[in-house]
Amino acid sequence: MSDTPLGGHQRARSTLDAHVAALLESGRIERRTKELVGVMVAWLNACEY
């Protein structure tokens, strides 16, 4: 078994990579701001890192 969270599912991984790239690389808001929003949402949802 793979040590990745997706268990080695290459198609799921490539889809996730494309989704993240579309979110972080497009638009007029700076990438750093988008990353901060992601961290804050994770904090609000009580995610652990």
C-alpha positions as CSV (number, residue, x, y, z in Angstrom):
1,M,0.0,0.0,0.0
2,S,1.2,3.5,-0.8
3,D,2.0,6.0,2.0
4,T,0.0,8.7,0.3
5,P,-3.4,9.7,1.7
6,L,-5.1,8.6,-1.5
7,G,-3.6,5.1,-1.3
8,G,-1.9,5.3,-4.7
9,H,-4.9,6.1,-6.8
10,Q,-3.2,8.0,-9.6
11,R,-6.4,9.3,-11.2
12,A,-7.7,10.8,-8.0
13,R,-4.3,12.3,-7.3
14,S,-4.1,14.0,-10.7
15,T,-7.7,15.3,-10.4
16,L,-6.9,16.7,-6.9
17,D,-3.7,18.3,-8.3
18,A,-5.6,19.9,-11.1
19,H,-8.3,21.2,-8.7
20,V,-5.8,22.7,-6.3
21,A,-3.9,24.3,-9.2
22,A,-7.1,25.8,-10.5
23,L,-7.9,27.2,-7.1
24,L,-4.5,28.6,-6.2
25,E,-3.2,29.7,-9.6
26,S,-6.2,31.5,-11.1
27,G,-8.0,34.7,-10.3
28,R,-6.9,38.0,-8.9
29,I,-6.5,37.1,-5.3
30,E,-2.9,36.4,-4.2
31,R,-1.9,32.8,-3.7
32,R,-0.8,33.6,-0.1
33,T,-4.2,35.0,0.8
34,K,-5.9,31.8,-0.6
35,E,-3.5,29.7,1.5
36,L,-4.3,31.7,4.6
37,V,-8.1,31.2,4.0
38,G,-7.5,27.5,3.7
39,V,-5.7,27.4,6.9
40,M,-8.4,29.4,8.7
41,V,-11.1,27.2,7.4
42,A,-9.2,24.1,8.5
43,W,-8.8,25.7,11.9
44,L,-12.5,26.5,12.1
45,N,-13.3,22.8,11.2
46,A,-10.9,21.7,14.0
47,C,-8.5,19.9,11.6
48,E,-5.1,18.8,12.9
49,Y,-1.9,19.2,11.0
